[in-house]
Amino acid sequence: MEKVTNSNVNEYQVNGIWNIKGSMKMEKGSSESKNFTLKVRFSDVPMVDIINKALDPTKIQWVNGPGRTHFDKWASGQLVEVDFKAPGRAPVVDPEVAILERAKAMNKAERQAYVAARKAELDALDELE
């Protein structure tokens, strides 16, 4: 079987139907959940588009983790190498734990500025009500 690589990915298109199973709740705290199956049709979809979409969570996770935590250490246009982890296979990080870990990497002044910025965002939400 021929392998798809970065240099030949543009030569491939995806066709067919994939079923994706999932579950959902009406809202975050709800106890009732429902299972579903999405029937996703692909019709001449460039494989590069699918790969780029699959990599979006990796980019977001990096930005929200080491990207912002070490913002001052990165140069604009810098190449950063990371390993791909399939969604759902990596451990889920509790957002509160992530915030505490981020705060531990800050000095006192940075923490105070971070808390003040988040408070301003929350206050802005109150104004919308």
C-alpha positions as CSV (number, residue, x, y, z in Angstrom):
1,M,0.0,0.0,0.0
2,E,1.3,3.4,-0.9
3,K,1.8,5.8,2.0
4,V,0.4,9.3,2.1
5,T,3.2,11.8,2.9
6,N,3.4,15.6,3.1
7,S,4.9,15.6,-0.4
8,N,2.1,13.6,-2.1
9,V,-1.0,14.3,0.0
10,N,-2.3,16.7,-2.6
11,E,-2.7,13.8,-5.0
12,Y,-5.4,12.1,-2.9
13,Q,-9.1,12.7,-2.6
14,V,-11.4,10.9,-0.2
15,N,-14.7,9.4,-1.2
16,G,-17.1,7.3,0.8
17,I,-19.2,7.3,3.9
18,W,-18.0,7.1,7.5
19,N,-20.2,6.6,10.5
20,I,-19.1,8.4,13.7
21,K,-20.7,7.5,17.0
22,G,-21.1,9.9,19.9
23,S,-23.2,11.0,22.8
24,M,-24.5,14.3,24.0
25,K,-26.3,16.0,26.8
26,M,-28.7,18.9,26.6
27,E,-26.4,21.0,28.7
28,K,-23.3,20.5,30.8
29,G,-24.9,19.6,34.1
30,S,-27.7,17.4,32.6
31,S,-28.0,13.8,33.7
32,E,-29.9,12.7,30.6
33,S,-27.8,11.8,27.5
34,K,-28.5,10.5,24.1
35,N,-26.4,8.4,21.7
36,F,-26.2,9.2,18.0
37,T,-24.4,8.2,14.8
38,L,-23.4,10.7,12.2
39,K,-23.3,9.4,8.7
40,V,-20.6,11.6,7.1
41,R,-20.3,11.6,3.3
42,F,-17.0,12.5,1.6
43,S,-17.1,13.3,-2.1
44,D,-13.8,14.2,-3.7
45,V,-12.6,15.9,-0.5
46,P,-8.9,16.6,-0.7
47,M,-7.0,14.5,1.9
48,V,-4.9,17.5,2.8
49,D,-8.2,19.3,4.0
50,I,-9.0,16.3,6.3
51,I,-5.5,16.2,7.7
52,N,-5.5,19.9,8.4
53,K,-8.8,19.7,10.2
54,A,-7.6,16.7,12.2
55,L,-4.5,18.8,13.3
56,D,-6.6,21.8,14.5
57,P,-7.0,20.4,18.1
58,T,-3.2,19.8,18.2
59,K,-2.6,23.5,17.3
60,I,-5.1,24.7,19.9
61,Q,-3.8,22.5,22.6
62,W,-0.2,23.7,21.9
63,V,-1.3,27.4,21.9
64,N,-3.2,27.0,25.2
65,G,-0.4,25.1,26.8
66,P,3.3,25.7,26.1
67,G,2.6,28.4,23.4
68,R,1.1,31.0,25.7
69,T,3.0,29.7,28.8
70,H,6.3,30.4,27.2
71,F,5.2,33.2,24.8
72,D,8.2,35.4,25.4
73,K,10.6,32.5,24.5
74,W,9.1,31.9,21.0
75,A,10.3,33.8,17.9
76,S,7.8,34.9,15.3
77,G,7.8,32.3,12.5
78,Q,9.6,29.7,14.7
79,L,9.2,26.0,13.8
80,V,8.0,24.0,16.7
81,E,7.9,20.2,16.5
82,V,5.2,18.3,18.3
83,D,3.9,14.7,18.2
84,F,0.4,14.1,17.0
85,K,-2.0,12.5,19.5
86,A,-5.3,11.2,18.2
87,P,-8.2,13.1,19.8
88,G,-9.7,11.1,22.7
89,R,-6.5,9.1,23.2
90,A,-4.6,11.8,25.1
91,P,-5.7,12.3,28.7
92,V,-8.2,15.2,29.1
93,V,-6.8,18.0,31.2
94,D,-9.3,19.6,33.7
95,P,-9.4,23.3,32.8
96,E,-9.0,24.3,36.4
97,V,-5.9,22.2,36.8
98,A,-4.5,23.7,33.5
99,I,-5.1,27.2,34.9
100,L,-3.4,26.3,38.2
101,E,-0.4,24.8,36.3
102,R,-0.2,28.0,34.1
103,A,-0.4,30.2,37.2
104,K,2.5,28.2,38.8
105,A,4.7,29.2,35.8
106,M,4.0,32.9,36.4
107,N,5.5,35.3,38.9
108,K,3.3,37.2,41.3
109,A,2.8,40.3,39.0
110,E,2.0,38.1,36.0
111,R,-0.6,36.2,38.1
112,Q,-2.2,39.4,39.3
113,A,-2.4,40.7,35.7
114,Y,-3.8,37.4,34.5
115,V,-6.5,37.3,37.2
116,A,-7.4,41.0,36.5
117,A,-7.8,40.3,32.8
118,R,-10.0,37.2,33.5
119,K,-12.1,39.3,36.0
120,A,-12.6,42.0,33.4
121,E,-13.8,39.3,30.9
122,L,-16.2,38.0,33.5
123,D,-17.4,41.5,34.3
124,A,-18.1,42.1,30.6
125,L,-20.3,39.0,30.6
126,D,-22.4,40.4,33.4
127,E,-22.9,43.5,31.4
128,L,-24.5,41.4,28.6
129,E,-27.3,40.2,30.9
